[in-house]
Amino acid sequence: MQTYIRSLIRFHHRLYGALVIGVIAAALAPSKWHVFERFLFGWNVGLWLYLILLWTMMYRAESARWRVALDSEDESASTILITTCVAALASIAAIVFELGTAHAAGSSSQKALHLLLSGFALIGAWTLLPTVFTVYYARLFYMHHSWTDAPMPRSDDRVASLAKSSLPLRFPDDKLHPDYVDFAYFAFTIAVAAQTSDVAVADSATRRFTLIQSVLAFFFNLAILGLSVNIAASLFN
């Protein structure tokens, strides 16, 4: 049991760290705020801190293989899917409730606070989905990446061709060592357009996860669109 707990902390320290900071932020929020306002404030702090930590780590990584070895070794498909769905649904539920209380807010400052908290939660919730899938696509790619990071000589074209054919994602410029930008390009294209980009999906496991992200992105974008219209209407009322 202790080994399992240590493993969770080791491989999910960013998530748990952001969660702890979010709880502290909610506890330190002004006492005059409503309990739900304090909750949403802490939620925003934890969510955005987690996103910043993930993107900082990916930006500093020299290769996706490096980050997979250190950060995503314990990350399973079910863990990613459950975490993302719970966080996204919690954000939407919080935003819906907050917008409901915003209409009943007395002063303009209270109304502005409601809309500000809702807006940050809205943007953060949308960004979370493709960001987490970016991490997973990198992990999935480098699980199949069994060669070194050194570039292959021209004489090994047959070996390089065989290596590329075994990869779950094939980039249009035939990159054998894509970085976080390449995986983010693939994940965010699905999030924005609910369809794949010019990156070829050549593995059944990756196709399943791409399908899951596409369906989630479609319905999540519908919810985000409706909430955005609600927020915009609140600004002019």
N, C-alpha and C positions, 0 to 999 in steps of 0.2 A: 504493500500500500504506500509506504514511504517512497519507494522507488518510482511508483506511478506518479505521485504528487510532484516529486523532483523533476520527472520528465515533463509534466505539464508546465511547470514553471519555466523550465529551460527553453522549451520550444514555443511557448506562448507568453513570454514575459512582456512583450509589447502590449498584447491584449489585456493582460491582467494589470499591468502598470497603468494603462489608460483607464481601466475600470476603477482602480483605486483612486486615481486623481479625480475622476469624475464624481465619485462619491464624496470626496473631500470638498470639491467645488460646490456641490449641492448643499453640503452642511454649512459651508461658509457664506452662502448667498444671503443677502439681506433678509432679516427676520420678517420684515413687513411684506415680503413677497408671499403669494399663495404657495401652498405646498407643491402644487403641480408646476408652478413657474420655477421653483427651486429644482425640482426633478428635471425639467427640460433644460435648465441651465447646466446642471451637472452632466446630463446626457450629451449636450453639445460639446462641452469641454472634453469629455472622454472620447467621443466619436472623432472630433477633429484632431485631438492629440494622437489617437491611433492611426489616423490617415497620415498625419505628418511623419510619425515614426516609420511607417511602412515606406512612404515615398523617399524619405531621407536615406533609409537603408538601401533601397533599390538604386537611388542615385549614386550612392557611394560605392556600390558593388561594381567591380571591374568586369564581372561576367555573371550571368544568371546562374551558372553552375556553382559559383562560389556561394551565392546566397541560398541556393537550395541545400547545399551541404550543411550550412550553419543554421538555417532558419526554418526550413519547411520539411525537414526529414520526418517529422512526426505528424505532418498535416495530411489527414485522410480526406477523401472526397466527401464523405458524410459530415465530417467536422466542418469543412468549408461551407457546404450547402446549408446545414442547420444554423451555423453562426450567422451567415449572411441573411437568410430568410428571417430569423428571429429579430435581428437588428433592423432590417428594413421594415418589417411589420410593426415593430415597436415604434419606430420613427413616424410611420404613417399614423398610427393610433394616437401618438402624442401630439402630432400636428393637428389632427382633426379635433381633438379635445381642446387644444390651445386656441384654435381659431373660433371654436364655439364660445369660449370665455372671452375672447377679444371683442366680440360683438356686444357683450354685456359690460365691458369695461367702461368705467365712468369718465375718467380724464383721458386726454389725448396722450399723455405720457404712458399711462398704463396700456393703452391700445398699441402704442408704438413698441413697447416692450414685448407684448404678445406677438406682434408681427415679426419683430426682429428675431426672437427665439424660434418662431416657426420657420422663418426664411433660412436661417442657418441650419436647422435640422433637416429641412427639405433638400438643400444642396448637399449636405453631408451624407444623407441617406442615399441619394442618387449616386454620389461618387464612390460610396463604399462598395456597391455591387461589382462594377468592373474592376476596381482596385484589387479586391480579393480574388477575382477570377484571373487577373493578371499574374498574381503570385502562383496560383495553381497551374496555369498554362506553362509558366516557366519551370515549375517542378516537374510537370508531366513531360516536357520536352527533354530536360536533362536527365530524367530517369532512363531515357533511351540513348543518351549521349555518352557512349562508352569510350570515346577516344580522348586524347589530350587536347589542351587548348592551343597547341602549336599548329600553325597553318600547314596544310598538307602540300607536299611538293607537286609540281605539275605532272611528274611521272606517275603519280598515284591517282590518276583520273578515275580508273575503274574502282578503286577502293573508295574514293570520295563519292562516286555515284552510288555505290552500294550503301554507304553510310547515310546519304541523303534520303535514299528510298526507305530506310528503316525509321525515319523520324516521324513523329505524329503531326508536326506542322512543317510545311515547306514554304519558305518565304520567297517572293518573286526574284530577289537578287541572289538566291541560293546561298544565303548565309548559314554557315555551320555553327556559328557562335553568336546568336542574337542576344541583344541586351534587353533591359527592362522596357526601353522605348518600343522595341519591336512587339513584345508581348502586350504592352499597353495599347498599341495601335490596333491589335487584333481584338482585344477585349472591349475597348471603348467603341470600336466600330459596331460591334454587336449591340452594345448598350444604347448607342445613338440611333442606329438604323434598323435594329432587330434582324440583321443579316450579316453574313460573313464578309470579310474584305477580300483582297486579292491573295490572301494567304490560304494555301491549300490545306485542307484537313485530311490526313491520310491514315488515321488510326481510329478504330471503332470506339475506344474509350474516350478519345478526344471529341469525337462526333457526339457522343452521348452528353458530355458536359457542355459542348457548344449548343446543343439543342436545349438543355436545361437553362443555360444562360439566356438564350434567345426568348424562350417562353417567359421567364421571369422578367426580362427587360421589357417585353411588350406590355405585360400587365402592370408592371411597376411604372412604366412611362405614362400609362393611362391614368394611374392614381396621381402621379406627380403633376400631370397636366391639369387635372381637376383641382388639385390643391393650389396650384399656381394661379389659376383663374380666381379661386376664392380669395387668395391673398391680395391679388391685384384689385379685386372688387372692394376689399376691405380698405385699401388705401384711398379709395375715392369716395367712400361713404362716411 
